[in-house]
Amino acid sequence: QVQLVESGGGLVQAGGSLRLSCRASGTTSEWYSVGWFRQAPGKEREFVATISGSGTSTYYSDSAMGRFTVSRASAKNTAYLHMTGLRPEDTAVYYCSAGNIIGSMNPIEYDYWGPGTQVTVSS
């Protein structure tokens, strides 16, 4: 069993930045890939970024690319999503996820999910 908890969300103005954290506990593995997803009201959950268990491979959505950076600190069982140049359309609940997989943009491939943290970007 793995538990994930996100933190770092909040209210920022357009153009601002936030750093989200995802802290894992329980039976974790350094080989777990970590995915970041977001969901706005009335919309489907969408992929944002993923990082492999090794931390050497990352992948981003077109929207996130160039603005967001995903990283991990394995010794602390923590993953991060550093977001810059935030836009109002980035407003959503952000979720981190984990799974014993190579890496995926598909949420169905992930086994564990945090409760989410709200990110609101004002214009």
Residue pairs with C-beta under 8 A, 6 or more apart in sequence:
1 26
1 27
2 24
2 25
2 26
2 27
2 28
2 32
2 98
2 111
2 112
3 24
3 25
3 26
3 112
4 22
4 23
4 24
4 96
4 97
4 98
4 112
4 113
4 114
5 22
5 23
5 25
5 114
5 115
6 20
6 21
6 22
6 94
6 95
6 96
6 114
6 115
6 116
6 117
7 20
7 21
7 23
7 117
8 18
8 19
8 20
8 21
8 117
9 18
9 20
9 94
9 117
9 118
9 119
9 120
10 18
10 118
10 119
10 120
11 120
11 121
11 122
12 18
12 86
12 119
12 120
12 121
12 122
13 121
13 122
13 123
14 86
14 87
14 88
14 121
14 122
14 123
15 85
15 86
16 86
16 121
17 82
17 83
17 84
17 85
17 86
18 82
18 83
18 86
18 119
19 80
19 81
19 82
19 83
20 36
20 80
20 81
20 82
20 83
20 94
20 96
20 117
20 119
21 78
21 79
21 80
22 34
22 36
22 78
22 79
22 80
22 81
22 96
22 114
23 76
23 77
23 78
24 32
24 77
24 78
24 79
24 98
25 77
28 77
28 98
29 53
29 100
30 53
30 74
31 53
31 54
31 100
32 53
32 98
32 99
32 100
33 50
33 51
33 52
33 53
33 98
33 99
33 100
33 101
33 102
33 103
33 104
33 110
34 50
34 51
34 70
34 72
34 79
34 96
34 97
34 98
35 47
35 48
35 49
35 50
35 96
35 97
35 98
35 99
35 103
35 104
35 105
35 107
35 110
36 47
36 48
36 49
36 50
36 70
36 79
36 81
36 94
36 95
36 96
36 97
37 45
37 46
37 47
37 48
37 94
37 95
37 96
37 97
37 107
38 45
38 46
38 48
38 90
38 92
38 93
38 94
38 95
38 119
39 45
39 46
39 92
39 93
39 95
39 116
40 91
40 92
40 93
43 92
45 95
45 107
46 61
47 61
47 105
47 106
47 107
48 60
48 61
48 63
48 64
48 68
48 81
48 94
49 58
49 59
49 60
49 61
49 64
49 68
49 70
49 81
50 58
50 59
50 70
50 103
50 104
50 105
51 57
51 58
51 70
51 71
51 72
51 79
51 103
52 58
52 102
52 103
55 71
55 72
55 74
57 103
58 70
59 103
59 105
60 68
60 70
61 105
63 89
63 90
67 83
67 84
67 85
67 86
68 81
68 82
68 83
68 84
69 80
69 81
69 82
70 79
70 80
70 81
70 82
71 79
71 80
71 82
72 78
72 79
72 80
73 79
73 80
79 96
81 94
81 96
83 90
83 119
86 119
86 121
87 121
88 121
88 122
88 123
89 121
90 119
90 121
91 119
91 120
91 121
92 119
93 116
93 117
93 118
93 119
94 116
94 117
94 118
94 119
95 113
95 114
95 115
95 116
96 113
96 114
97 107
97 110
97 111
97 112
97 113
97 114
98 110
98 111
98 112
99 109
99 110
99 111
99 112
100 111
101 109
101 110
104 110
